[in-house]
Amino acid sequence: VTNLVSDLKHTTLLPSIVESARSLLQAQRAALHLQQKNGEMKCEYSVGLSDEFLEQLTRRFNQFAGGKILHNREFVIIPDVHQDSRTSPVQDLIFGEKFRAYAV
């Protein structure tokens, strides 16, 4: 039963969440990171983002604006990643993926 629930989560639930967020934000790419029991973040599902980007972002997540949501439970929307200093810890990654806006 645990394996079935896990399979359903990855084949139905997580893609639905990511697709709903993409549609709402009119985004071409999206990823869903979940906080694990040990406090680390893990990308559970993504669309349109490179594996390298996701691996590096996961490593740096707590340095980035996204780390703020873990502590304050706030949403962060950055309309221009080139002009917002909150992206400075990961601007090299963002520039490599060539996207302009970011939401957590």
VENNORKA-V874464 format. One record per residue. N is the residue number from 0. PSI is psi in whole degrees, -180 to 180 (* if undefined). OMEGA is omega as a letter, one per 30 degrees, with the letter a starting at -180 (none if undefined). Layout:
n=N psi=PSI omega=OMEGA
n=N psi=PSI omega=OMEGA
//
This chain:
n=0 psi=-42 omega=l
n=1 psi=-43 omega=l
n=2 psi=-38 omega=l
n=3 psi=-45 omega=l
n=4 psi=-43 omega=l
n=5 psi=-43 omega=l
n=6 psi=-43 omega=l
n=7 psi=-39 omega=l
n=8 psi=-44 omega=a
n=9 psi=-25 omega=a
n=10 psi=-19 omega=a
n=11 psi=-57 omega=a
n=12 psi=-55 omega=a
n=13 psi=-44 omega=l
n=14 psi=-37 omega=l
n=15 psi=-41 omega=l
n=16 psi=-47 omega=a
n=17 psi=-43 omega=l
n=18 psi=-37 omega=l
n=19 psi=-43 omega=l
n=20 psi=-43 omega=l
n=21 psi=-43 omega=a
n=22 psi=-46 omega=a
n=23 psi=-43 omega=a
n=24 psi=-1 omega=a
n=25 psi=48 omega=a
n=26 psi=148 omega=l
n=27 psi=-28 omega=a
n=28 psi=153 omega=l
n=29 psi=156 omega=l
n=30 psi=149 omega=l
n=31 psi=113 omega=l
n=32 psi=136 omega=l
n=33 psi=143 omega=l
n=34 psi=127 omega=a
n=35 psi=169 omega=a
n=36 psi=-30 omega=a
n=37 psi=3 omega=l
n=38 psi=-12 omega=l
n=39 psi=152 omega=l
n=40 psi=147 omega=l
n=41 psi=133 omega=l
n=42 psi=116 omega=a
n=43 psi=-25 omega=a
n=44 psi=142 omega=l
n=45 psi=160 omega=l
n=46 psi=125 omega=l
n=47 psi=9 omega=l
n=48 psi=143 omega=a
n=49 psi=153 omega=l
n=50 psi=-40 omega=l
n=51 psi=-46 omega=l
n=52 psi=-48 omega=a
n=53 psi=-40 omega=l
n=54 psi=-47 omega=a
n=55 psi=-42 omega=l
n=56 psi=-42 omega=l
n=57 psi=-40 omega=l
n=58 psi=-36 omega=a
n=59 psi=4 omega=a
n=60 psi=-43 omega=a
n=61 psi=-17 omega=l
n=62 psi=-24 omega=a
n=63 psi=169 omega=l
n=64 psi=-31 omega=l
n=65 psi=-28 omega=l
n=66 psi=-27 omega=l
n=67 psi=-37 omega=a
n=68 psi=-28 omega=l
n=69 psi=-35 omega=a
n=70 psi=-38 omega=a
n=71 psi=-9 omega=a
n=72 psi=37 omega=l
n=73 psi=148 omega=l
n=74 psi=143 omega=l
n=75 psi=125 omega=l
n=76 psi=124 omega=a
n=77 psi=102 omega=a
n=78 psi=-25 omega=l
n=79 psi=100 omega=a
n=80 psi=-20 omega=l
n=81 psi=-23 omega=a
n=82 psi=-7 omega=a
n=83 psi=119 omega=a
n=84 psi=-18 omega=l
n=85 psi=-18 omega=l
n=86 psi=-3 omega=a
n=87 psi=-36 omega=l
n=88 psi=-18 omega=a
n=89 psi=20 omega=a
n=90 psi=-35 omega=l
n=91 psi=-39 omega=l
n=92 psi=-45 omega=a
n=93 psi=-46 omega=a
n=94 psi=-36 omega=l
n=95 psi=-33 omega=l
n=96 psi=-14 omega=l
n=97 psi=47 omega=l
n=98 psi=162 omega=a
n=99 psi=-32 omega=a
n=100 psi=158 omega=a
n=101 psi=139 omega=l
n=102 psi=141 omega=l
n=103 psi=* omega=none
//
